[in-house]
């Protein structure tokens, strides 16, 4: 009888031959005892097989005397052989203090040839693509964790590459009018009425301290209180802006006025 | 079925988990004990005039190292309403700072040193330039073009231009 395990491994109980279905040249043979043991477990798939039951059916029944650790040794041998043929799934599960168990859905069998495999289960068989996937998911998992770990380790050193954790916010400039030939910008948008008041106040401050000379720009800021009652704080700066793009300022003179 | 319920799968899963956990622990410890937030270095100078009942006119240079230390050098004269020089100001301020977001720096004064010719009363300095009457203060910096606006709690007070 040929058993198919996980749609990947074939095991022939008559001679103990086991091979990988996708790579038939990967093949090995068991001696009598492990062959008998594995065949017994496969024939009893989906059922818990006790240690005593195995000793009786594999050794006692044939007049053999098992040593203390015989079952464990042969189970290890079978697992190792399955792994060598590329099947890393835990086919034979050990249930501590109870025995061994092979899930029925992982096993199918045919009487003579591999081609006439009869499924003993009603569950859907794995697609042929899965062995390939299975082959790659472990290296992939390891590679992904390596990448994540590397990033986590390197991340604290990112400032060495000139990375900045923060920048100062950019103040926007809104044109609100002109003082002579110099444009006046405010730091926040305002209605035309308020803008006109601001330009008037800016002009008063500029005339007294920083008059428009040669197409410089003014930046003006005042609280609402100052705009309406001329008390509080107001700020004006006159800067040269040679490229007219508001990106390069020089020769700035600032006036900060506060009135009670 | 792709699962980790075989031995080598479990081992690889465990190795992956341990790797990520160790790296995460390293990262957290580095951030707690070694890494400090890094921001822009600023080195600029501002010509200013503070006008109230008195008029303070002068130059201030500001240097912050992008990590946690900064200093200001302020040089100015204070005149009364008829233009008579009442005080002179020549003062260096060293401070530690921490970025709080939206341009705000929390300043912790380290020391203020006055030159011998500095005659400006602290009270007037605190009222008309920067209020350093308490050890912890806030300074706000915003960028305008390639310059910086320096703000007190209420308003910009200086336009600081890159030092040559």
Interface residues (C-beta under 8 A of the other chain):
Chain A: X83 X88 X89 X90 X126 X130 X133 X134 X137 X138 X141 X142 X144 X145 X146 X148 X149 X150 X152 X153 X155 X156 X159 X163 X164 X165 X166 X167 X168 X169 X170 X171 X173 X187 X209 X210 X219 X221 X222 X223 X232 X233 X234 X235 X237 X239 X241 X245 X246 X247 X248 X249 X250 X251 X252 X253 X254 X255 X256 X257 X258 X259
Chain B: X1 X2 X3 X5 X6 X7 X8 X9 X12 X13 X15 X16 X17 X19 X20 X22 X23 X24 X26 X27 X30 X31 X34 X35 X37 X38 X39 X40 X46 X47 X48 X49 X50 X51 X52 X66 X99 X101 X102 X103 X128 X141 X142 X143 X144 X145 X146 X147 X148 X149 X154 X155 X156 X157 X158 X159 X161
